[in-house]
């Protein structure tokens, strides 16, 4: 959305949104005989979205004045189409499964609506809602809900707040109460406590089992193609850069025993977390020998402490104001939010870090990015 550039360094005032006329909010309940509250657990996003729409959340998003100003002529409900997080639990102990959903979009500082949905028979109502806080996470901790929001200091880049505000939502039996605490951004809140960013874990990716077969659990798709040079992906095992049709695959790993002279083939992985790999049968022998291209300054892929996954950009790229190359584009598996990482990894400490900037336009590497950058912690790196 070219017209949406929110500046949310000051988190929206913590006001419960009643949404009268659009959403029914109930704050009292009578537990069913023998029923007890049950913990929040992850569950179907599609079912969570259906419950939210049945409760009138889409209409509430479109009517919210803050979201209407942020989105202009576009309907917020058309952007927030699928929850990034969906949780199930019986928070009030009435014997019926309730839900909590979090929607995200655009950039890490964009509004991220979330709501607690109460079920009454076949009817859904919103019991609690926050429609325009820039919420990073919504998690269950037993019967409590934990939220994580940015707490910016002067000079912080949008991507990289110095501190995080962790909220805890509790049901008292009659109403919801919410409390907050601040933690350093190098700590990743999870459940009821803030888990410290651990020493960065370095993993050497290898798609083969010890007997030379493809690792169990990986789905194999077969293609035909050719390999013409060494990989740009910075992997530790010997690999090629290959092509099947008009699509480039990099890295494509040489089998442990080398290429089969009767049926030479390699195994290509688009990223280390993929569940599907390509068994590429070669039309002719590669033009070069397989090679390792590992570089500890620029791993092949990374997972940040905030959960985002980042893949090394191959080919031409852009640079930031200091001449540092845009080396990684990061995304969350559950939302469209992006983060750009510039330059080399700082490995001076046990927890590695790298400079990050927030793009102004999702997915458009050629567009301008936020001028200010900050450091983000790296949880896992692959080579």
TAVEN-V287181 format. One record per residue. N is the residue number from 0. RES is the residue in one small letter. PHI is phi as a letter, one per 40 degrees, with the letter a starting at -180 (999 if undefined). BURIAL is 1 if it has 9 or more other ideal C-beta (glycine too) atoms within 8 Angstrom, else 0. Layout:
n | res | phi | burial
N | RES | PHI | BURIAL
N | RES | PHI | BURIAL
This chain:
n | res | phi | burial
0 | x | 999 | 0
1 | x | c | 0
2 | x | c | 0
3 | x | b | 1
4 | x | b | 0
5 | x | c | 1
6 | x | b | 0
7 | x | b | 1
8 | x | c | 0
9 | x | c | 0
10 | x | c | 1
11 | x | d | 1
12 | x | d | 0
13 | x | c | 0
14 | x | b | 0
15 | x | c | 0
16 | x | c | 1
17 | x | c | 0
18 | x | f | 1
19 | x | c | 0
20 | x | g | 0
21 | x | b | 0
22 | x | b | 1
23 | x | c | 0
24 | x | b | 1
25 | x | b | 1
26 | x | b | 0
27 | x | b | 0
28 | x | a | 1
29 | x | b | 0
30 | x | d | 1
31 | x | c | 0
32 | x | d | 0
33 | x | g | 0
34 | x | c | 1
35 | x | b | 0
36 | x | d | 1
37 | x | b | 0
38 | x | c | 0
39 | x | c | 1
40 | x | b | 0
41 | x | c | 0
42 | x | a | 1
43 | x | d | 0
44 | x | c | 1
45 | x | c | 0
46 | x | c | 1
47 | x | c | 1
48 | x | c | 1
49 | x | c | 0
50 | x | c | 1
51 | x | c | 1
52 | x | c | 1
53 | x | c | 0
54 | x | c | 1
55 | x | g | 1
56 | x | c | 1
57 | x | c | 1
58 | x | c | 1
59 | x | c | 1
60 | x | c | 1
61 | x | c | 1
62 | x | c | 1
63 | x | c | 1
64 | x | c | 0
65 | x | c | 1
66 | x | c | 1
67 | x | c | 1
68 | x | c | 0
69 | x | c | 1
70 | x | c | 1
71 | x | g | 0
72 | x | c | 0
73 | x | c | 1
74 | x | c | 0
75 | x | d | 1
76 | x | c | 1
77 | x | c | 0
78 | x | c | 1
79 | x | c | 1
80 | x | c | 0
81 | x | a | 0
82 | x | c | 1
83 | x | c | 1
84 | x | b | 1
85 | x | b | 1
86 | x | b | 1
87 | x | b | 1
88 | x | a | 1
89 | x | b | 1
90 | x | c | 1
91 | x | b | 1
92 | x | g | 1
93 | x | c | 1
94 | x | g | 0
95 | x | b | 0
96 | x | c | 0
97 | x | c | 1
98 | x | b | 1
99 | x | b | 1
100 | x | b | 1
101 | x | b | 1
102 | x | b | 1
103 | x | b | 1
104 | x | a | 1
105 | x | g | 1
106 | x | b | 1
107 | x | c | 1
108 | x | b | 1
109 | x | c | 1
110 | x | d | 1
111 | x | b | 1
112 | x | c | 1
113 | x | a | 1
114 | x | a | 1
115 | x | b | 1
116 | x | b | 1
117 | x | b | 1
118 | x | b | 1
119 | x | b | 0
120 | x | g | 0
121 | x | c | 0
122 | x | b | 0
123 | x | b | 1
124 | x | b | 1
125 | x | c | 1
126 | x | c | 1
127 | x | a | 1
128 | x | a | 1
129 | x | b | 1
130 | x | c | 1
131 | x | b | 1
132 | x | c | 1
133 | x | c | 1
134 | x | c | 1
135 | x | c | 1
136 | x | a | 1
137 | x | b | 1
138 | x | b | 1
139 | x | c | 1
140 | x | b | 1
141 | x | g | 0
142 | x | c | 1
143 | x | c | 1
144 | x | b | 1
145 | x | b | 1
146 | x | b | 1
147 | x | b | 1
148 | x | b | 1
149 | x | c | 1
150 | x | b | 1
151 | x | c | 1
152 | x | b | 0
153 | x | d | 0
154 | x | g | 0
155 | x | c | 1
156 | x | c | 1
157 | x | d | 1
158 | x | c | 1
159 | x | b | 1
160 | x | c | 1
161 | x | c | 1
162 | x | b | 1
163 | x | b | 1
164 | x | b | 1
165 | x | b | 1
166 | x | b | 1
167 | x | b | 1
168 | x | b | 1
169 | x | b | 1
170 | x | b | 1
171 | x | c | 0
172 | x | h | 0
173 | x | b | 0
174 | x | a | 0
175 | x | c | 1
176 | x | b | 0
177 | x | b | 1
178 | x | b | 0
179 | x | b | 0
180 | x | a | 0
181 | x | b | 0
182 | x | b | 1
183 | x | c | 0
184 | x | c | 1
185 | x | c | 0
186 | x | b | 1
187 | x | b | 1
188 | x | c | 1
189 | x | a | 0
190 | x | g | 0
191 | x | c | 0
192 | x | b | 0
193 | x | c | 1
194 | x | c | 1
195 | x | c | 0
196 | x | c | 1
197 | x | c | 0
198 | x | d | 0
199 | x | d | 1
200 | x | c | 0
201 | x | b | 1
202 | x | b | 1
203 | x | c | 0
204 | x | c | 1
205 | x | a | 0
206 | x | c | 1
207 | x | b | 1
208 | x | c | 0
209 | x | c | 0
210 | x | c | 0
211 | x | g | 0
212 | x | c | 0
213 | x | c | 1
214 | x | d | 1
215 | x | d | 0
216 | x | g | 0
217 | x | c | 1
218 | x | c | 0
219 | x | b | 1
220 | x | b | 0
221 | x | c | 0
222 | x | a | 1
223 | x | b | 0
224 | x | a | 1
225 | x | a | 1
226 | x | b | 1
227 | x | b | 1
228 | x | a | 0
229 | x | c | 1
230 | x | c | 1
231 | x | c | 1
232 | x | c | 1
233 | x | c | 1
234 | x | b | 1
235 | x | c | 0
236 | x | c | 1
237 | x | c | 0
238 | x | a | 1
239 | x | b | 1
240 | x | b | 1
241 | x | b | 1
242 | x | a | 1
243 | x | b | 1
244 | x | g | 0
245 | x | b | 0
246 | x | b | 0
247 | x | c | 0
248 | x | b | 1
249 | x | a | 1
250 | x | c | 1
251 | x | b | 1
252 | x | c | 1
253 | x | c | 1
254 | x | c | 1
255 | x | d | 0
256 | x | c | 0
257 | x | g | 0
258 | x | c | 1
259 | x | c | 0
260 | x | c | 0
261 | x | c | 0
262 | x | a | 0
263 | x | c | 1
264 | x | a | 1
265 | x | b | 1
266 | x | b | 1
267 | x | b | 1
268 | x | b | 1
269 | x | c | 0
270 | x | a | 0
271 | x | c | 1
272 | x | b | 0
273 | x | c | 0
274 | x | c | 0
275 | x | b | 0
276 | x | b | 1
277 | x | b | 1
278 | x | c | 1
279 | x | c | 1
280 | x | c | 1
281 | x | c | 1
282 | x | c | 0
283 | x | a | 0
284 | x | c | 0
285 | x | d | 1
286 | x | c | 0
287 | x | b | 1
288 | x | c | 0
289 | x | c | 1
290 | x | a | 1
291 | x | c | 0
292 | x | b | 1
293 | x | c | 0
294 | x | a | 0
295 | x | c | 0
296 | x | c | 0
297 | x | b | 1
298 | x | d | 1
299 | x | c | 1
300 | x | a | 1
301 | x | a | 1
302 | x | b | 1
303 | x | c | 1
304 | x | c | 1
305 | x | c | 0
306 | x | g | 1
307 | x | c | 1
308 | x | b | 1
309 | x | b | 1
310 | x | b | 1
311 | x | d | 1
312 | x | c | 1
313 | x | c | 0
314 | x | g | 0
315 | x | c | 0
316 | x | a | 1
317 | x | b | 0
318 | x | b | 1
319 | x | c | 1
320 | x | c | 0
321 | x | c | 0
322 | x | g | 0
323 | x | c | 1
324 | x | c | 0
325 | x | c | 1
326 | x | c | 1
327 | x | a | 1
328 | x | b | 1
329 | x | b | 1
330 | x | a | 1
331 | x | c | 1
332 | x | c | 0
333 | x | b | 0
334 | x | a | 0
335 | x | c | 1
336 | x | c | 1
337 | x | b | 1
338 | x | a | 1
339 | x | b | 1
340 | x | b | 1
341 | x | b | 1
342 | x | g | 1
343 | x | c | 0
344 | x | c | 1
345 | x | c | 1
346 | x | b | 0
347 | x | c | 0
348 | x | b | 0
349 | x | c | 0
350 | x | c | 1
351 | x | c | 1
352 | x | a | 1
353 | x | a | 1
354 | x | c | 1
355 | x | b | 1
356 | x | b | 1
357 | x | c | 1
358 | x | c | 1
359 | x | c | 1
360 | x | b | 0
361 | x | d | 1
362 | x | g | 0
363 | x | b | 0
364 | x | c | 1
365 | x | c | 0
366 | x | c | 0
367 | x | c | 0
368 | x | b | 1
369 | x | c | 1
370 | x | c | 0
371 | x | c | 1
372 | x | b | 1
373 | x | a | 1
374 | x | c | 1
375 | x | b | 1
376 | x | c | 1
377 | x | b | 1
378 | x | c | 1
379 | x | b | 1
380 | x | b | 1
381 | x | b | 1
382 | x | b | 1
